[in-house]
Each structure stands twice: as C-alpha cells, then as structure tokens.
Amino acid sequence: MSGERSSKTTSQNSWEADDDVGMVNPSGPQEPVIHREDEIEEQQNEDEEEEDFEEEEDDEVSRTQSQPVGVEEVQVASPDESRCLHCCHKVLRGIRALWATRETEDTKENRELHVKTTLRELCVFIVFLVVLCIVAFGMTTTMTYYYTSAVTELFIQEPFAPSSTFADIGNAEDWYQYALGPLMKGLYKKMWPDQKNQTNRIVLFDSMLLGVPRLRLIRVRNDSCEVHEDFRNLITTCYGVYSPENEDTRPFGPMNGTAWTYQTDTELDGFKHWGEFGVYGGGGYVQDLSADEATSRLWIESLRDNGWLERGTRAVFIDFNLYNANINLFCVVRLLCEFPATGGVIPSWTLRTVKLIRYVSTFDEVVMACECIFVLFIAYYIVEEALEIKRHRWRYFLSFWSILDLLIIVISICCISFNIFRTIMVNKDIESKVNEGAGKFVDLDEVSYWQLVFNYTLAITVFLAWVKLFKFISFNKTMTQLSMTLGACAKDLVGYSVMFFMVFVAFAQLGYLLFGSEVEDYAKFETCIFSQFRILLGDFNFDDLEKANRILGPVYFVLFVFFMFFILMNMFLAIIIDTYSEVKAELSHRKNDFEMTDYFKRGYQKMLDKLNLRRKKAVTVQKSMSSNKRVDYHEWHKDLKRRGYAEAEIVAVCSKYDLDKGHVLTAAEVRKMQADLDRKKRTSDNNHDKDGLDSLDDSDEDTSSVKSSLRRMSGGGVSHEEFSVLQRRVDRMEHSIGSIVSKIDAVLVKLENMEMGRAKRREDLTRLLDSIAESEGITDESKQHYMERLVRDELERWDSESCISGFDPSPASSSSGRGSGRERRPTSNPPEYPPSNHS
C-alpha cells in the first residue's frame, strides 16, 4: 500500500509541475473520459480501512504468539471489536482536537498546522468575545446615565436657600433646612395629576418610591479623646474622630424611640459605607419617615427641637430607593453629611443606578442564553489551560499570554459567582421586603453594591479579552511592533522607572508638606500624587500654589516642570522612540511567520483540485484543437484567447513543445502533448483528494518558478519586493566598485610619482658627472672627495625635500607631484627618492 501511495504522490507532483506551466492537449476534439469519482473514492477509503484493520489484527496475533510460556494469553479482538476500537479512537482524536492549540501541538516544524491551529483558536475566541460583549453590553443602556442625572438634579442641585444646595451644607441647621425643603419636595410632590390618588408614592413623575426613606445617625462618645492637662480646667468635653471603638451606642435625648436608641447593623441588616473620614458601620440611631409628607415633616421638626444633631454627631445618612418601570432600572440613593472633629460639614452622595431584575424582555432572554454559553466557554478554556499546564508544567507560567489567560478565567469565574450571588440577593430583597408594605424601609444598598462589583469585574474581563486578541495577530510583523518594542526596552524602562518614581515621590512629599494645609489638591498624600500627574498633562492651578506661598510655590512648580517634564519625560520618549526605530529596522528585513493570503490561496487551489476543475480545464483545451495533425500557432492562439486563457500560459506552452521554434506544432509534438495531458487527467482522477504540507510547499516552489518564467516570457516586470532587492544589490555593487576605483587611482598616482622621482634622480646624477668631468687641474683624490661631497649634499637636499613633502597637509600633494612622504630605507638598499619640489 505504501508503494502504491508513493507512486500516486509522484505522479501527482509530476503532473502539477507540468500543469503549472499551462500544459494543454493539442489533439483534436475528443470526448472526456468519464469516471465515477465518488464511487472510486469510497471504494479506496473502504479498502484502506480494511487493510488497516487487517494489519492491526495481525499485530495482535503476532504479539499473542510471541508471549512466553506460562504467561496468560491475551484475548484477540474480533474484527467488529477492532472496528469499534478504531471508531472510538477517531472520536477521541476529534475530541482532543477541540482543545488543540499552538501550545499543546508541535507547530514549530509544521507550518500548515501552525496556520490551521491559529485560525481555529482565533475563530473560537472571536465567538467567545462576541458572547462576552453581548453579556456585558446587553444589560447596559444609555438610560442609566440620564436617570442618574435626573435624580441628581432633583435631590442634589435643588436649592433650599437663595444660593445653597445639598453640596453647600455647612452646619446642622443647613441640614434641617434641606431635609424640610428639597428632600420633602422631591419625595412627595413630583407626580402627574392622575397619580395623586395612587397608594404608591411617585417620585420624579415616573419613579416609584420603594418603602419609606430612612434617616440614620452615627455618634461618638464624650470620652473618645484626651485633653491636654493645661486645658482640662477649661475644656470638659472631648469628642474624637470616628472609629468603631469610639462609636457611642448609649441612648440619648428623650430615649423614647428608634431615633434615640442605638441599633446594631445585624438588627438593621445594614452594610458598611466608605466615607471621606472613615468607614462607617451599618448600625446607628434610625428614624424611618412616613409615606405622608405632613407626618414626615413633624418627625423631622421633632428631631430638630430635641437636638438630634449635636457635638458627638459624626455622620447622618439619608437612604431611599427608586424604581422606574419604564426602563426597568433601580436607583439606590444615599445622601451623607459627615461632621468631622474639626467642625463643619462635608456632604457627599452616592447614586447607584442598576438593573437588578434582569430577564424581562425578549432581548433579556437572549442575554440569558449568552450567559449560559459564556459559562460553557469558561469551562472549555479551563480544560484548555489545564492541558497546557500539563504539557509545559512550570514553563507555562513564564509566558505573558498564559498569565493573561489564567487572569481572564479567574475574573470570569468571579463574574459568574457575583451573578449567582446577586440573583439570590435580589430575590430575597425584592420579594420579601418590597411586598411587605409601603410603611417599611427597603435596604437595597448591599445588593446594589454587589451589582456594581459585577459590572466592574465584567468590564475588566472585556478589556483583558480585547487585549488577548494581540496573541492571535502576532504572526504579522506589523502587529508585533508594539510587543517587540516594549520587550526590547523593558530593562531600560525598569531602570528609568526607578529613577522617575524616586524623583516623583520626592516632589510629592515636598508638595504635601508645603501646601497640604492650604491647597485642596495637596491635602492628602494620594491626592498630591494625582495632582502632579495632572501637572504633567497640563491640568494644574498655579494660582493656588502661589497664594499658599509666594516664594516656595513658584519654585516648586518650576523645578517640578523642569525635572519631570523637560528631562525625565523626554528621556522616556527617547527610550521608546530609539527602541522602536531599532525594532522597525529589524522587522523590515524579516518576513512574516506566514501570510494569510498565501494560505487561503493554497486552500483555493486545493479546492479546485478536489472539484476536479483542472481536468475540466484540460478537456476545454482539447476541444480547442482540431486534430492530431499540424497545428498553426496563430489560429490556436486566437482560439485559446477566446476561451479565456492568459497570454503567458499560451506562450509558455508553445515554447515548451515547439522545439523547432517554427510557430507550428508538428504531429510528433502534438502526440507528445497529448500523452502528457492524458497522464495528467488520469492522475487528477485518482489523486485529487490528496493534500499535505509537502505538496503545498512543492506547489509553492513550482508556482513561484512558473510565475517567474511566465513573466520573463511574456515580457512583464518584476514585483516591488524583487525590485527592492535588486536595487539594494546594485547599490552595494556601486559602492564596492567605487572603493575599487579609488584604490586604483591611488596606485596610479603613486606609480606616476615614482616615475617622476626616477627621472629626477637621473637628471641629478647626470649633472654631477658633468660637473666632475669639466673640472680641470684637479687630482684624482681631490675629484673623489669633491664627488663624495656633491653626492652627500644632494642626498641631504633630497632628504629635506622628502621630510617637507611628508608633513604636507594638503590632500592633493600626492597628485600634484610634491612628494609622497615615504621614509628613508636602510643604506644597504638605494633609496627611492621622491621628486623635488623645486624642479
């Protein structure tokens, strides 16, 4: 069987190589050979499976027979059992393929498997991301903001004095005026005329007041602080800052109701609140208002007359809940006035607009279905990450993307838990408290808090899920520039961050100590840090710093801007820009891990093979031929052009089979083409369903070579990438040739200087000999001394000229013939003197 498959693969590859150059059959019109392809494929598959089963049975029999004596014999499975095991094996492999990722599969060497795995992961994650977005945005609406704004305008911005609102409350009397003014007006008078006879209280025309409002007071004891001994005779009372240990739980005032008797958070089913000056418990002195406005006014006036707010007061809460059935939204309102130990009042408010009853409309049911799908996806990813951890063990936790996957799973599990907990809390609070009656307070503070926690957690999950998309697009070099830049400059950024935060914290402490008592932005150390970040972004109030200190304020501001903005921030940008330039230059010479267009193009070609379109194409070319005799190129060319073939294909085929280049296919050439085409059709019929990475790679190489040959034959140009490569090669060649030409010019100049030096030496020697020969009346010994002196003087003159030319700074001295500056050689060898500058 293996030999048969190899022969099929060889014939297929040989045909594909011929087919890529556009091989056609020039024979006359013939009827196409009809094959029952589906039946042949099914029969081949059945034969292969039967052979595989027979091989497995033979292996079992051989293993059984090879067992030693005394060992229990292994029962040989029947053919039906083998088939069942084979089917189970296939099913298990299919299930295993559901969790196949790049981390669980060996995709480094198998390029096609890497592409398929990445695309499958991307498609699955996109579906998960769509489901997650539907769950996150399906329960969010723009009406939430407008509802919150309307409630804020009614209870916060409504004035109770000519220019005072809730945010302007400064003492206890202002609080009483607000409670008797805007609070009563907002709770009891905003309704339509046809709503006045209803038993349910209507707020803001369309919102129902759930239960009744509640006033809650928190106090501290008189002995909650110590007075210095120098002032003990003058100050007899001391009320310290709030803390659970300093909270007063004793009755006070008339002591005849819940407003004057302390109740614990367990009794009130209260929830803690984080204020400006501390975390307040859920207990306190409580006064529930009435459903009637007049009764509520009488109770508030009674509280004022009996001194409900006094020196020990540290916080007063106003709690009530609204529900708008038009948009199915709850608004849990809490108005807080804190009375710090420093004196005065610090007002604050919290409005939580949430959708507690989630499944009402048809779209809500769609969201519920998506929530169930979301749970299934989380279970799927838990199994996937477990398989990756099993495969890589501790190396799994060294990858950023692995940590991100775990973080998404953990946060998603928290979202699911919050959703279940919120549903239980809503059912308990809504059904048990709201339906009890209109005269009791409904506490939705805790359930609204957990709903907000669920919303925040879901928002973080959506953000991390979008960040995870970078994991699947990292195969493209353009998409990896951000991650590669941050990875390359990570060490530099760590060192820079240490230096940056040292200077930043130093300035923050300086600003807190200098301006903390006078400037609000520097009142706390954490607010001081945020204020400095605002300065870096251009959002600051220089006048407040200057008013706090006319000298140190401007000095602090100038120094901070100079060091943090002009120096450290620009250093940060320089690190990023420099690293980005290096990464971009590196990526410009790197190819993508794989091109999606190439992958889909190969898939398209495989689809054509499976649909047997190449065979149809060959049959079409056959119909364009008239007979097996001589074929004229021009007539055949017109016929093929009319049938839709490209010029390059026709030229390539003609150049392959027209051996004598006579633009006429002879009978022998036609027969050769006919034989090749018949072999191609037979191969296509038998092997059109076979694919693999090797054949794809071969097809890529054949296609590229064919495209190049067709481009050369058809006279077409080159691609932009090939042109860029050739241009860089030409530039390097020009640079190399330029340096060679410069060296040749320098050698020619030196040779010219040497020739001029030889001519000068010959002239000087000739002059010396002539002067000695013209000397008369001188003995031979005198002539010898005279010759030695002349030669010595001439040598000294040449040496001096050589030194002068050697120190000549002019770059053109060598070419102007003024000396080359060479050193004098030893006396054993005659020196090659340079030409004289005085010649």
C-alpha positions, 0 to 999 in steps of 0.5 A: 500500500505504501508503494502504491501511495508513493507512486500516486504522490509522484505522479501527482507532483509530476503532473502539477509541475507540468500543469503549472506551466499551462500544459494543454492537449493539442489533439483534436476534439475528443470526448472526456473520459468519464469516471465515477469519482465518488464511487472510486473514492469510497471504494479506496477509503473502504479498502484502506480501512480494511487493510488497516484493520487487517494489519492491526489484527495481525499485530495482535496475533503476532504479539499473542504468539510471541508471549512466553510460556506460562504467561496468560494469553491475551484475548484477540479482538474480533474484527467488529471489536477492532472496528469499534476500537478504531471508531472510538479512537477517531472520536477521541482524536476529534475530541482532543482536537477541540482543545488543540492549540499552538501550545499543546501541538508541535507547530514549530516544524509544521507550518500548515498546522501552525496556520490551521491551529491559529485560525481555529483558536482565533475563530473560537475566541472571536465567538467567545468575545462576541458572547462576552460583549453581548453579556456585558453590553446587553444589560447596559443602556444609555438610560442609566446615565440620564436617570442618574442625572435626573435624580441628581438634579432633583435631590442634589442641585435643588436649592433650599436657600437663595444660593445653597444646595445639598453640596453647600451644607455647612452646619446642622441647621443647613441640614434641617433646612434641606431635609424640610425643603428639597428632600420633602419636595422631591419625595412627595410632590413630583407626580402627574395629576392622575397619580395623586390618588395612587397608594404608591408614592411617585417620585420624579413623575415616573419613579416609584418610591420603594418603602419609606426613606430612612434617616440614620445617625452615627455618634461618638462618645464624650470620652473618645479623646484626651485633653491636654492637662493645661486645658482640662480646667477649661475644656470638659468635653472631648469628642474624637474622630470616628472609629468603631471603638469610639462609636457611642451606642448609649441612648440619648435625648428623650430615649423614647424611640428608634431615633434615640436608641442605638441599633446594631447593623445585624438588627438593621441588616445594614452594610458598611459605607466608605466615607471621606473620614472613615468607614462607617458601620451599618448600625446607628440611631434610625428614624424611618419617615412616613409615606405622608409628607405632613407626618414626615415633616413633624418627625423631622421638626421633632428631631430638630427641637430635641437636638438630634444633631449635636457635638458627638454627631459624626455622620447622618445618612439619608437612604431611599430607593427608586424604581422606574418601570419604564426602563426597568432600572433601580436607583439606590440613593444615599445622601451623607453629611459627615461632621468631622472633629474639626467642625463643619460639614462635608456632604457627599452622595452616592447614586447607584443606578442598576438593573437588578431584575434582569430577564424581562424582555425578549432581548433579556432572554437572549442575554440569558442564553449568552450567559449560559454559553459564556459559562460553557466557554469558561469551562472549555478554556479551563480544560484548555489551560489545564492541558497546557499546564500539563504539557509545559508544567512550570514553563507555562507560567513564564509566558505573558499570554498564559498569565493573561489567560489564567487572569481572564478565567479567574475574573470570569469565574468571579463574574459568574459567582457575583451573578449567582450571588446577586440573583439570590440577593435580589430575590430575597430583597425584592420579594420579601421586603418590597411586598411587605408594605409601603410603611417599611424601609427597603435596604437595597444598598448591599445588593446594589453594591454587589451589582456594581462589583459585577459590572466592574469585574465584567468590564475588566474581563472585556478589556483583558479579552480585547487585549488577548486578541494581540496573541492571535495577530502576532504572526504579522510583523506589523502587529508585533511592533508594539510587543517587540518594542516594549520587550526590547526596552523593558530593562531600560524602562525598569531602570528609568522607572526607578529613577522617575518614581524616586524623583516623583515621590520626592516632589510629592512629599515636598508638595504635601508638606508645603501646601497640604494645609492650604491647597485642596489638591495637596491635602492628602498624600494620594491626592498630591500624587494625582495632582502632579500627574495632572501637572504633567498633562497640563491640568494644574492651578498655579494660582493656588500654589502661589497664594499658599506661598509666594516664594516656595510655590513658584519654585516648586512648580518650576523645578517640578516642570523642569525635572519631570517634564523637560528631562525625565519625560523626554528621556522616556520618549527617547527610550521608546522612540530609539527602541522602536526605530531599532525594532522597525529596522529589524522587522523590515528585513524579516518576513512574516511567520506566514501570510494569510493570503498565501494560505487561503490561496493554497486552500483555493487551489486545493479546492479546485483540485478536489472539484476536479476543475483542472481536468475540466480545464484540460478537456476545454483545451482539447476541444480547442484543437482540431486534430492530431495533425499540424497545428498553426500557432496563430489560429490556436492562439486566437482560439485559446484567447477566446476561451479565456486563457492568459497570454503567458500560459499560451506562450509558455506552452508553445515554447515548451513543445515547439522545439523547432521554434517554427510557430507550428506544432508538428504531429510528433509534438502534438502526440507528445502533448497529448500523452502528457495531458492524458497522464495528467487527467488520469492522475487528477482522477485518482489523486485529487483528494490528496493534500499535505504540507509537502505538496503545498510547499512543492506547489509553492516552489513550482508556482513561484518558478512558473510565475517567474518564467511566465513573466520573463516570457511574456515580457512583464516586470518584476514585483516591488519586493524583487525590485527592492532587492535588486536595487539594494544589490546594485547599490552595494555593487556601486559602492564596492566598485567605487572603493575599487576605483579609488584604490586604483587611482591611488596606485596610479598616482603613486606609480606616476610619482615614482616615475617622476622621482626616477627621472629626477634622480637621473637628471641629478646624477647626470649633472654631477658627472658633468660637473666632475668631468669639466673640472680641470687641474684637479687630482684624482683624490681631490675629484673623489672627495669633491664627488663624495661631497656633491653626492652627500649634499644632494642626498641631504637636499633630497632628504629635506625635500622628502621630510617637507613633502611628508608633513604636507597637509594638503590632500592633493600633494600626492597628485600634484607631484610634491612628494609622497612622504615615504621614509628613508630605507636602510643604506644597504638598499638605494633609496627611492627618492621622491621628486623635488619640489623645486624642479 
